[in-house]
């Protein structure tokens, strides 16, 4: 069977799903993602992917899986066709209904399934949908395994067996109970929750009210066109509505979730955006009081403060490549990793949880930690030293060329500076400054980030990297050379 190889990405399967799109919609697509590829996840493709996934589960000795779907156009239809394919391989499927990705992660481990899948387009707008796939113990299926699945589908070498059984499974009750039992607040909080019109709006406000919070909701109604803002809790610009509402309501904290609920971001009571790497530090400090000597994992985009401060907290810092799938794999292979996080707002708890990224659980853990103090969030975060850093900067660059460009830039800078190349090139310009360029594994752009002790130092580093980036006309935007950053690029910050 012919399938578009581009939908098999590094961490998941993701492509364009649906029936027809307006001219206005196509123009919107091309603004963000380049030339419209056409629909490449059809019902037939979804069924074939189900057969491929079911075959992999059967080959690993399993036959019982759980499947959910995120609220977005065509999601339920894709799930139905995907399940049809899984059943064809003899696997039994339990349908979790509408579910956040971490709810499916939770169910896979909590009930002992042989695998789990959520039908989700993640942070991409409504054109996109796809599948996040896992085996036993929420072990992600990614990278070369996804390519093996693609080849299996192309050759139609799936297991043919007696049809499996389909039943429904209600998961939210047990998920909610687990979160409530493992997160108890010692004081009451007033919070604003911005779900960004993603699926978190169906679940998060209820849970935080039951945790004892007074909750003000923003954009809780699911709408994958994301009419108010893209639900990206890493992006201070996307969080601007949350910033305004938090100060207007005089709330203790603002909480933002991404579309499928596996990431969260926060703003303090003054409306200041809190970098996720700073939250990694304060959460790690608490965990290490109980688990001294353990490793703390963080991705290559995070602050140098983690390497500087974690040993003093009693932990071992471990810089890692970006991505929920490789991080979850590492956390399953190395049991000395007690906690992990990414600048994008993924947080992975091994203490009393399942080494999975869950935005709701992480937000509750942060508030539980806060509740043990009489401090405001801004006062609590003063334990983290201030540096100057950029948000993630995104420069459009086609998938076919982006990795080659990053390799060329790395080869240039490695002659001049120390370069960490576990994921792209993190250039250590000095003891207090660095810049990163890497190819996104989910979309056609380059990811850039900088950190330094002063704005002047950061801009100097930024211009040094810009000199090299501008040698490649294939890159569809340029860095702002005069400011630490500005929200003036085609994809946002530059």
C-alpha positions as CSV (number, residue, x, y, z in Angstrom):
1,X,0.0,0.0,0.0
2,X,1.3,3.5,-0.9
3,X,1.6,5.9,2.1
4,X,3.2,9.3,2.3
5,X,6.5,8.7,4.1
6,X,6.5,12.2,5.5
7,X,3.7,11.4,7.9
8,X,6.1,9.0,9.8
9,X,7.9,11.6,11.9
10,X,10.5,11.1,14.6
11,X,8.1,10.9,17.6
12,X,4.7,10.1,16.1
13,X,2.6,9.8,12.9
14,X,1.2,13.1,11.9
15,X,-0.2,14.5,8.7
16,X,-3.2,16.3,7.1
17,X,-6.5,14.6,7.7
18,X,-10.0,15.7,6.6
19,X,-12.1,15.9,3.5
20,X,-12.0,19.4,2.0
21,X,-10.6,22.8,3.0
22,X,-11.5,26.3,2.0
23,X,-9.1,28.6,0.0
24,X,-8.7,30.8,3.1
25,X,-7.8,27.7,5.2
26,X,-5.2,26.6,2.6
27,X,-3.6,30.1,2.7
28,X,-3.4,29.8,6.5
29,X,-1.7,26.4,6.2
30,X,0.9,27.7,3.7
31,X,1.7,30.7,6.0
32,X,2.8,28.3,8.7
33,X,3.9,25.1,7.0
34,X,4.8,25.7,3.4
35,X,3.2,24.1,0.3
36,X,0.0,22.3,1.1
37,X,0.6,18.5,0.6
38,X,-3.0,17.4,0.3
39,X,-4.7,15.0,2.5
40,X,-2.2,12.3,3.4
41,X,-4.0,10.5,6.3
42,X,-7.1,9.1,4.7
43,X,-9.5,6.6,6.3
44,X,-7.7,3.9,4.3
45,X,-4.3,5.0,5.6
46,X,-5.6,5.2,9.1
47,X,-6.9,1.5,8.8
48,X,-3.5,0.5,7.5
49,X,-1.7,2.2,10.3
50,X,-3.9,0.4,12.7
51,X,-3.0,-2.9,11.1
52,X,0.7,-2.0,11.3
53,X,0.4,-1.0,15.0
54,X,-1.5,-4.1,15.8
55,X,1.1,-6.3,14.1
56,X,3.9,-4.7,16.1
57,X,2.0,-5.3,19.4
58,X,1.3,-8.9,18.4
59,X,5.0,-9.5,17.5
60,X,5.9,-8.2,21.0
61,X,3.6,-10.8,22.6
62,X,0.7,-8.4,23.3
63,X,-2.9,-8.3,22.2
64,X,-4.7,-5.8,24.5
65,X,-4.5,-2.0,23.8
66,X,-6.4,1.2,24.6
67,X,-7.1,4.0,22.2
68,X,-8.4,7.5,22.8
69,X,-8.9,10.6,20.7
70,X,-8.4,14.3,21.1
71,X,-11.3,16.7,20.4
72,X,-10.7,18.0,16.9
73,X,-12.3,17.7,13.4
74,X,-12.0,14.2,12.0
75,X,-10.5,12.8,15.2
76,X,-13.3,10.4,16.0
77,X,-13.5,9.2,12.4
78,X,-9.8,8.5,12.3
79,X,-9.9,6.6,15.5
80,X,-12.7,4.4,14.2
81,X,-10.8,3.5,11.1
82,X,-7.6,3.0,13.1
83,X,-9.3,0.7,15.5
84,X,-10.8,-1.3,12.6
85,X,-7.2,-2.0,11.5
86,X,-6.0,-3.0,15.0
87,X,-8.9,-5.4,15.4
88,X,-8.0,-7.0,12.1
89,X,-4.7,-8.2,13.6
90,X,-6.5,-10.0,16.5
91,X,-5.8,-7.4,19.1
92,X,-8.5,-6.5,21.6
93,X,-9.2,-2.8,21.8
94,X,-10.7,-0.8,24.6
95,X,-11.9,2.6,23.4
96,X,-11.2,5.4,26.0
97,X,-13.4,7.9,24.1
98,X,-12.3,11.6,24.3
99,X,-8.9,11.6,26.1
100,X,-5.9,13.7,26.7
101,X,-2.6,12.1,25.6
102,X,-1.5,11.7,29.3
103,X,-4.8,10.1,30.2
104,X,-4.0,7.4,27.6
105,X,-0.4,7.2,29.0
106,X,-1.9,6.8,32.4
107,X,-4.3,4.1,31.4
108,X,-1.7,2.1,29.5
109,X,0.4,1.7,32.7
110,X,-2.3,1.8,35.3
111,X,-4.4,-1.0,33.8
112,X,-1.5,-3.0,32.4
113,X,-2.3,-2.7,28.7
114,X,0.1,-4.1,26.1
115,X,-0.1,-0.7,24.3
116,X,-1.9,2.6,24.0
117,X,-2.6,5.1,21.3
118,X,-4.0,8.6,21.3
119,X,-5.4,10.1,18.0
120,X,-4.1,13.7,18.2
121,X,-2.7,16.5,16.1
122,X,-0.8,17.8,19.2
123,X,-0.1,21.6,18.9
124,X,-0.7,21.7,15.1
125,X,-3.9,23.4,13.9
126,X,-7.0,21.6,12.7
127,X,-5.6,20.4,9.3
128,X,-3.4,17.9,11.2
129,X,-4.1,14.8,13.0
130,X,-2.2,11.7,13.8
131,X,-1.2,9.0,16.3
132,X,1.0,8.9,19.4
133,X,1.9,5.2,19.8
134,X,3.2,3.3,22.7
135,X,3.8,-0.3,23.8
136,X,3.8,-1.8,27.3
137,X,4.8,0.5,30.2
138,X,4.2,3.5,28.0
139,X,7.4,2.7,26.1
140,X,7.1,5.0,23.0
141,X,7.2,3.7,19.5
142,X,9.3,6.2,17.6
143,X,12.3,6.7,15.3
144,X,13.4,3.6,13.5
145,X,10.4,1.6,14.9
146,X,8.0,4.0,13.1
147,X,10.0,3.5,9.9
148,X,9.8,-0.3,10.3
149,X,6.0,0.2,10.7
150,X,5.9,2.2,7.5
151,X,7.8,-0.5,5.6
152,X,5.5,-3.1,7.0
153,X,2.4,-1.1,5.8
154,X,3.9,-0.6,2.4
155,X,4.5,-4.3,1.9
156,X,1.1,-5.2,3.6
157,X,2.9,-7.6,5.9
158,X,0.5,-7.3,8.8
159,X,-0.7,-10.1,10.9
160,X,-4.0,-11.5,9.8
161,X,-5.9,-13.1,12.6
162,X,-9.3,-13.7,14.1
163,X,-10.9,-10.4,14.7
164,X,-10.3,-8.8,18.1
165,X,-12.9,-7.6,20.5
166,X,-13.9,-3.9,20.9
167,X,-15.2,-2.6,24.2
168,X,-15.4,0.8,25.8
169,X,-13.2,1.9,28.8
170,X,-14.0,4.8,31.1
171,X,-10.6,6.1,32.3
172,X,-11.1,9.6,33.6
173,X,-12.6,8.5,37.0
174,X,-9.4,6.6,37.9
175,X,-7.1,9.2,36.4
176,X,-8.9,11.9,38.4
177,X,-8.8,9.9,41.6
178,X,-5.0,9.2,41.2
179,X,-4.3,12.9,40.7
180,X,-6.4,13.9,43.7
181,X,-4.8,11.3,45.9
182,X,-1.2,12.2,45.0
183,X,-1.6,16.0,45.1
184,X,-2.9,17.6,48.3
185,X,-2.6,21.3,48.8
186,X,-2.0,22.8,52.3
187,X,-3.6,26.1,51.3
188,X,-6.1,27.3,48.8
189,X,-5.2,28.9,45.5
190,X,-6.9,31.1,43.0
191,X,-5.9,30.1,39.5
192,X,-6.7,31.0,35.9
193,X,-6.6,28.0,33.5
194,X,-6.1,28.7,29.8
195,X,-6.8,25.6,27.7
196,X,-6.3,27.5,24.4
197,X,-9.4,25.8,23.0
198,X,-7.7,22.4,23.2
199,X,-9.0,19.3,24.8
200,X,-7.6,20.1,28.3
201,X,-10.6,22.3,28.8
202,X,-12.8,19.3,29.1
203,X,-10.8,17.9,32.1
204,X,-8.4,20.4,33.8
205,X,-10.8,22.9,35.3
206,X,-12.8,20.1,37.0
207,X,-9.7,18.5,38.5
208,X,-8.3,21.8,39.9
209,X,-11.6,22.7,41.4
210,X,-11.6,19.4,43.1
211,X,-8.1,20.0,44.3
212,X,-9.5,23.0,46.2
213,X,-8.7,25.8,43.7
214,X,-10.9,28.7,42.8
215,X,-10.7,28.5,39.0
216,X,-11.3,31.1,36.3
217,X,-11.5,29.5,32.9
218,X,-10.1,30.8,29.6
219,X,-10.9,29.2,26.2
220,X,-12.1,25.9,27.6
221,X,-14.3,25.1,24.6
222,X,-12.5,22.7,22.2
223,X,-11.9,24.2,18.7
224,X,-8.9,23.0,16.8
225,X,-8.9,26.1,14.6
226,X,-7.5,27.7,17.8
227,X,-9.3,31.0,17.2
228,X,-7.8,32.9,20.1
229,X,-4.2,31.7,20.2
230,X,-2.2,28.6,19.5
231,X,-2.1,26.5,22.7
232,X,1.6,26.6,23.2
233,X,2.5,27.1,26.9
234,X,6.2,27.6,25.9
235,X,5.4,30.8,24.0
236,X,5.0,34.0,26.1
237,X,3.1,35.6,23.2
238,X,0.5,32.8,23.2
239,X,0.2,33.2,27.0
240,X,-0.6,36.9,26.8
241,X,-4.3,36.4,27.4
242,X,-3.4,34.3,30.5
243,X,-1.0,37.0,31.7
244,X,-3.7,39.7,31.4
245,X,-6.4,37.5,33.1
246,X,-4.2,36.4,35.9
247,X,-3.4,40.0,36.9
248,X,-7.0,41.2,36.3
249,X,-8.4,38.4,38.6
250,X,-5.6,38.9,41.2
251,X,-5.0,35.2,40.9
252,X,-2.1,33.4,42.6
253,X,-1.0,31.8,39.3
254,X,-2.0,31.3,35.7
255,X,-1.8,27.9,34.1
256,X,-1.7,27.2,30.4
257,X,-2.0,23.8,28.7
258,X,-1.3,22.6,25.2
259,X,-3.9,21.0,23.0
260,X,-3.6,17.4,24.1
261,X,-2.6,18.2,27.7
262,X,0.9,16.8,28.0
263,X,2.5,20.2,28.5
264,X,1.9,23.1,30.9
265,X,3.2,26.6,31.4
266,X,2.8,29.2,34.1
267,X,2.7,32.9,34.9
268,X,3.1,34.3,38.4
269,X,0.7,36.6,40.2
270,X,2.3,39.6,38.7
271,X,1.8,38.3,35.2
272,X,5.4,37.3,34.6
273,X,6.0,34.3,32.4
274,X,7.9,31.5,34.1
275,X,10.4,29.6,32.0
276,X,9.9,25.9,32.2
277,X,13.6,25.3,32.9
278,X,13.3,27.4,36.0
279,X,10.3,25.2,37.2
280,X,12.5,22.2,36.5
281,X,15.0,23.6,39.0
282,X,12.6,24.2,41.8
283,X,10.8,20.9,41.4
284,X,14.1,19.1,41.2
285,X,15.3,20.8,44.4
286,X,12.3,19.4,46.3
287,X,12.5,15.9,44.8
288,X,16.3,15.6,45.6
289,X,15.6,16.2,49.3
290,X,14.0,12.8,49.2
291,X,16.0,11.2,46.5
292,X,19.6,12.5,46.8
293,X,22.2,11.4,44.3
294,X,19.6,10.8,41.5
295,X,19.8,12.1,38.0
296,X,17.8,15.0,36.7
297,X,17.2,15.0,32.9
298,X,16.7,18.2,30.9
299,X,16.7,18.9,27.2
300,X,19.4,20.7,25.3
301,X,17.3,23.9,25.0
302,X,17.4,24.4,28.8
303,X,19.3,27.0,30.8
304,X,22.9,26.5,31.9
305,X,21.6,27.0,35.4
306,X,20.6,23.4,35.6
307,X,24.2,22.2,35.1
308,X,25.4,24.9,37.5
309,X,22.9,24.4,40.4
310,X,21.7,20.8,40.4
311,X,24.9,19.3,41.9
312,X,24.5,21.7,44.8
313,X,20.9,20.4,45.3
314,X,22.3,16.9,45.5
315,X,21.5,15.8,42.0
316,X,23.4,14.7,38.9
317,X,22.5,16.9,35.8
318,X,21.9,15.0,32.6
319,X,21.5,17.0,29.4
320,X,19.5,15.1,26.8
321,X,18.2,15.5,23.2
322,X,14.8,17.1,22.9
323,X,11.6,15.0,22.5
324,X,9.1,13.2,24.6
325,X,9.8,9.8,23.0
326,X,13.6,9.6,23.4
327,X,13.3,11.1,26.9
328,X,10.7,8.5,28.0
329,X,12.9,5.7,26.5
330,X,15.9,7.0,28.5
331,X,13.9,7.2,31.7
332,X,12.9,3.5,31.2
333,X,16.4,2.4,30.6
334,X,18.1,4.4,33.3
335,X,16.2,4.0,36.6
336,X,18.6,6.6,38.3
337,X,16.7,9.4,36.5
338,X,14.2,10.6,39.0
339,X,12.8,13.6,37.2
340,X,13.0,15.2,33.7
341,X,11.8,18.2,31.9
342,X,11.9,20.2,28.7
343,X,11.8,23.9,28.0
344,X,8.6,23.2,26.0
345,X,6.7,22.4,29.2
346,X,7.0,18.6,29.3
347,X,7.6,17.3,32.8
348,X,8.3,13.7,33.6
349,X,7.8,12.4,37.1
350,X,9.3,9.1,38.3
351,X,8.5,9.6,42.0
352,X,4.9,8.3,42.5
353,X,4.1,8.4,38.8
354,X,4.8,6.5,35.6
355,X,7.7,8.4,34.0
356,X,5.3,10.1,31.6
357,X,4.7,13.7,30.6
358,X,1.5,15.0,32.0
359,X,0.7,18.7,32.0
360,X,-2.2,18.4,34.6
361,X,-0.1,16.3,37.0
362,X,2.9,18.6,36.6
363,X,0.8,21.8,37.3
364,X,-0.7,20.1,40.4
365,X,2.7,19.1,41.6
366,X,4.0,22.6,41.3
367,X,1.0,24.0,43.3
368,X,1.5,21.3,45.9
369,X,5.1,22.4,46.3
370,X,3.9,26.0,46.5
371,X,1.3,25.2,49.1
372,X,4.0,24.2,51.6
373,X,5.2,27.8,51.8
374,X,3.5,31.1,52.5
375,X,5.2,32.7,49.5
376,X,3.7,34.1,46.4
377,X,4.8,32.4,43.1
378,X,7.0,35.3,42.3
379,X,8.7,35.2,45.7
380,X,9.0,31.4,45.4
381,X,10.8,31.7,42.0
382,X,13.3,34.1,43.4
383,X,15.4,31.1,44.4
384,X,16.4,30.8,40.7
385,X,19.1,33.3,39.6
386,X,18.1,35.6,36.7
387,X,19.7,35.2,33.3
388,X,18.7,36.7,29.9
389,X,17.3,34.2,27.5
390,X,15.1,34.0,24.4
391,X,12.0,32.0,23.9
392,X,12.2,29.3,21.2
393,X,12.9,31.1,17.9
394,X,11.5,29.4,14.8
395,X,12.9,30.1,11.4
396,X,11.1,28.4,8.4
397,X,13.2,25.8,6.7
398,X,12.0,22.9,4.5
399,X,12.3,19.4,5.9
400,X,14.5,18.3,3.0
401,X,17.3,20.7,3.8
402,X,17.0,21.6,7.5
403,X,19.3,18.9,8.9
404,X,22.0,19.5,6.3
405,X,22.0,23.2,7.2
406,X,22.4,22.5,10.9
407,X,25.3,20.1,10.2
408,X,27.1,22.8,8.1
409,X,26.6,25.4,10.9
410,X,27.9,22.9,13.5
411,X,31.0,22.1,11.4
412,X,31.8,25.8,11.2
413,X,31.4,26.6,14.9
414,X,33.2,23.4,16.2
415,X,36.4,25.0,14.9
416,X,35.9,28.0,17.2
417,X,34.0,27.0,20.3
418,X,32.9,24.0,22.3
419,X,29.8,22.6,20.6
420,X,27.4,20.1,22.2
421,X,26.0,18.1,19.3
422,X,23.6,15.6,21.0
423,X,20.8,17.4,19.2
424,X,21.7,20.0,16.7
425,X,24.5,22.3,17.8
426,X,24.6,24.1,21.2
427,X,27.5,26.6,20.8
428,X,29.2,27.5,24.1
429,X,30.2,31.1,23.2
430,X,31.6,31.7,26.8
431,X,31.2,30.4,30.3
432,X,28.0,32.5,30.6
433,X,26.5,32.4,27.1
434,X,25.4,29.9,24.5
435,X,23.3,29.6,21.4
436,X,21.5,26.6,19.9
437,X,20.4,25.7,16.4
438,X,18.6,22.4,15.7
439,X,16.1,21.0,13.2
440,X,12.6,20.6,14.5
441,X,11.5,17.0,14.5
442,X,7.8,17.8,14.1
443,X,7.6,20.8,11.7
444,X,9.5,22.5,8.8
445,X,11.6,25.0,10.8
446,X,14.9,25.5,12.6
447,X,14.7,26.0,16.4
448,X,17.0,28.6,17.9
449,X,17.6,29.7,21.5
450,X,20.1,31.9,23.3
451,X,21.1,32.6,27.0
452,X,23.6,34.9,28.5
453,X,24.1,37.0,31.7
454,X,23.4,40.3,30.0
455,X,21.3,41.5,27.0
456,X,24.4,42.9,25.4
457,X,26.2,39.6,25.6
458,X,23.2,37.7,24.2
459,X,22.8,40.0,21.2
460,X,26.5,39.6,20.4
461,X,26.0,35.8,20.4
462,X,22.9,36.1,18.3
463,X,24.6,38.2,15.7
464,X,27.5,35.7,15.5
465,X,25.0,32.9,14.7
466,X,23.0,35.1,12.4
467,X,26.1,35.7,10.3
468,X,26.1,31.9,9.5
469,X,22.3,31.5,9.2
470,X,22.1,34.2,6.6
471,X,24.4,32.3,4.3
472,X,21.5,30.0,3.5
473,X,18.7,31.5,1.4
474,X,16.6,28.4,2.1
475,X,16.0,29.7,5.6
476,X,12.7,31.7,5.4
477,X,13.4,34.4,8.0
478,X,16.2,36.2,9.8
479,X,17.0,36.8,13.4
480,X,16.4,40.2,14.9
481,X,19.9,41.5,15.3
482,X,19.1,44.6,17.4
483,X,17.0,43.1,20.2
484,X,17.1,40.1,22.5
485,X,14.0,39.0,20.6
486,X,10.9,40.4,18.8
487,X,7.6,38.8,17.8
488,X,8.0,39.9,14.2
489,X,8.9,36.7,12.3
490,X,6.7,34.6,10.1
491,X,6.4,31.9,12.8
492,X,6.6,34.3,15.7
493,X,9.8,35.1,17.7
494,X,13.0,36.0,15.9
